[in-house]
Amino acid sequence: MLARMLDSDIWHSFRSSRTTVVAAAVTIVMVLAAVLAPWITPQNPWDPGALQLIDAFNPPVWSKDGSWQFVLGTDDQGRDMFSAILYGLRVSLTVGFLAVLFAMALGIAVGLIAGYVGGVTETIIMRLADVQLTFPTILIALMIDGVTRAMLPADLHNRIAVFVLVFAIGISNWVQYARTVRASTLVEKRKEYVQAARVIGLHPALIMLKHVLPNVMGPVLVIATVGLAVAILTEATLSFLGVGVPPTAPSLGTLIRIGNNFLFSGEWWIVIFPGITLAVLVLAVNLLGDWLRDALNPKLR
Amino acid sequence: MIAYIIERVIQSLLVLVVVALVSFAVFQFVGDPVQQMIGQDTTPEDVARMRRNLGLDEPFLVQFARFMGNVLQGDFGVSLRTVRPVNELIAERLPATLELSGMAALFALVFAIPLGVFTGLKPQHWLSRAFLALSLVGISLPTFLIGILLILVFGVILGWLPTFGRGDVTRIGFWTTGLMSVSGWKSIILPAVTLGLFQLTLIMRLVRSEMLEVLRTDYIKFARARGLTNRAVHFGHALKNTLIPVITITGLQLGGIIAFAIITETVFQWPGMGLLFLQAVQFADIPVMSTYLLLIALFFVGINLIVDLLYYLVDPRLRADRNALERGV
């Protein structure tokens, strides 16, 4: 199994692109750091009891007043920035992954149905998709988040903020998956194996899930990779605007929002380090997506 | 041709009505604005009276019909937060957003086209590679982070440019402009660059790939064979043919600029419509939110329609294809 994988086209195209290898390494390190955050951070930044106000506004280790205790400095409450960033990375990646999964599931389901069933169902779904495509995703996510915020009591909203975000970002991104899956389904539907499955009387749902779906997954994976970068950025933007995750469990976007308040008083490290982390993460995922698109594109082989 | 235009216009109108209905329906369930306006000593009678005055006690469809009727007459209701007519609020904020978006688009075009031409003509030059790498970084940086970095460098460290507000504003009729004063020009630089940077990278990459494509075509080879100067070939023939997709994408991106203005306006405390919308979302100010959404929808649908029609006018092949299709060939 492993030997076969190491000999495949994809693996060779991966090995031959140095940028891609670096991007993959960066992504893996960041995901690992986020997963292992509770064990590798010196401090639990979400535990108010662990914070000492006397440690507030420590600059990073290489400045004059820095210390090795807080490598990347501390914020106004004496929170270690390194720990806060790793925990923030956790939230950002969780929201990103869940949002992509949600958008993917919704888009695939809707796309399969539209492509396979056709007729009025298809027209309605694709018109809806067209209307939604007229608006930028950030605006739709902002609206959904704002609406739920106003509908739910503030207390409840804070507790389920992560799920609201996943929902908002997922809803604003399903169209691409639906369009791609529909287009591929239209092609697959005419092929003989689908005709055969139909002739032996399989249930349409079974044909869609077991036979058509595996054959339309390639392009979906490419969209999902780029979509992860988009989802992480959308989450960060919403959190920065103050409508994302609450400051009690800050994501990278929330950290940047908090740090922005100290921009003018000279504590630049509170905003810059979460910003760099976010930018590097998104860049790495984007590069992976670019490579995957080329590697899976039969025209370029 | 006329049938095509009518079809597209009807489709666009349908989209607008759907957006209006959806936005109005959704915001019906959003919070209770009266709850946010009353104090501790407001009597139930006062609450009922406020409800009646704001028209919140009537059935949904009646409220929607009245809303649409008023909208068509240019009356967008009264903001629940500031108790001022919404069209007054919008009229106050619209110039700031349009000025910012216009400058951002201008900035993007002015830099993107020459950079795109250069990277297209000399793909192997080290400067081209540097520009391309930079543009990838630019795409990965979120708008708000670019704004923060610019503030840090040019506002805090260097202290060259103001970091919030519009500067001194001059009033001309109903329009307010910051472009008549030095402080206004200084104030618009950072927000416009922040807002335009993404479009700049996008258009630059587009011009580059279009140039690479066009330079391979036969008519360019023929132009060279005829001994035309490089300048004539590059700018008279190649660039001209790359401009159609560039115009289209730029037009479509205008909508994106307006949407991302929400973020830029927040970072720079720019007193535009985006900031107004964000405040409205936080306060559940339904009339302002629905008006903003309707205006945005009108804007987006309008742009899409114009781009579609331009395509039809600019590219004769589309017309030929369509005629062939209609004749059943």
Interface residues (C-beta under 8 A of the other chain):
Chain A: V131 T134 F135 P136 I138 L139 L142 M143 G146 V147 R149 A150 M151 A229 L233 A236 T237 F240 L241 G242 V243 I256 N260 L263 F264 G266 W268 V271 I272 G275 L278 A279 V282 L283 N286 L287
Chain B: V15 V18 V19 V26 F27 F29 V30 G31 L136 V137 I139 S140 L141 P142 T143 F144 L145 I148 L149 I151 L152 G155 V156 G255 G256 A259 F260 I262 I263 T266 V267 L278 V281 Q282 A284 M289 L293 I296 A297 F300 V301 N304
